[in-house]
């Protein structure tokens, strides 16, 4: 004998199945979008954390220093926008061919990163160097005397990172990044609020 409740249950099953079939593509799309957003967020956070550790924490903990190359004087080995990573080395160990970052002895005493072409030592052991940019035609028009017992010798180069950092620091870029992030966040929040019950959930 079939009860009224059983009949209602049997009548309602086809409609439930049809509704499930209609929502299935939306659920798949919702899950895919959710995973894509989660992956992109994780990737962005990971890259930001690595950049922060490399540029802000590493120099204090590991003792190296970083500088962004502004000109093409050391191209093609070091291009504008590349980040130069330098480590301290004893001044007495400087040899021709080393790439050093040092304060030039003229003009604004800016930091220059050039290759050593000549090394001289006086009676007191002080080291003087003549340098040249790999892409320049002649040597630099000065002789730099190294102050102190150490110099900063280039260990390796990270391409393009400096250009990316400088671009992100531009006020116009920061403004557009903010609005782009907001434009992407608002639809995501609205979708999470108004999505059908159970959509995007897995067991």
C-alpha positions, 0 to 999 in steps of 0.5 A, a space after each residue: 500500500 502506497 501512502 500519501 507521503 510516498 506518492 508525494 516523494 515519488 512525484 517530486 523526484 523527477 523535478 529534483 533530478 531535473 533541477 540538479 541537471 540544470 544547476 550542474 554546469 553552474 556548480 562546475 563553473 563556480 567550483 572552477 572559478 573558486 579554484 582559479 581565484 584561490 590559485 591566483 591569490 596564493 601565487 600573488 601572495 607567494 611571489 610577494 613574500 619571496 620578493 619581500 624576503 629577498 629585498 628587505 630581509 635577506 640583506 640584513 640576515 645574509 649580509 648581501 646588498 641589492 641595487 637596481 641597474 639604471 643604465 645600459 653601461 654593463 649590457 648585455 650582462 647587466 641590463 637596465 632594470 636588472 637587480 645586482 646582488 653583491 656580497 662583501 669581499 676583502 679589498 686585498 683580494 680584488 683582481 682585474 675582471 671583478 664587477 664591483 659596486 662602489 661610490 665614485 670619487 667625483 661629482 655626486 659620489 653615486 654608486 657605480 657598478 662597473 668592471 675592474 680593469 686595473 688594480 694598484 696598491 700603495 706602500 700602505 696597502 691601500 687599493 685603488 681601481 680603474 673601472 669600465 662599463 662593459 658597453 662603454 668605449 673607454 675606462 671611467 675618467 677617475 681612479 677610485 681608492 677603496 675606503 675600508 677593508 671590504 668591497 661589494 662584489 657582484 655575485 649574480 644578477 636577477 633580470 627585470 626585477 628592478 623594473 617591475 619594482 619601479 613600475 609598481 612604485 609609480 603613483 599612476 600604476 598603484 592607482 590603477 592596480 588598486 581599482 583593478 583589484 577592487 573591480 575584481 573583488 566586488 563581483 567575487 564577493 557578490 557571487 559568494 553572497 548570492 550563489 545558490 546554496 551548495 554551489 561550489 561545495 565539495 564533500 
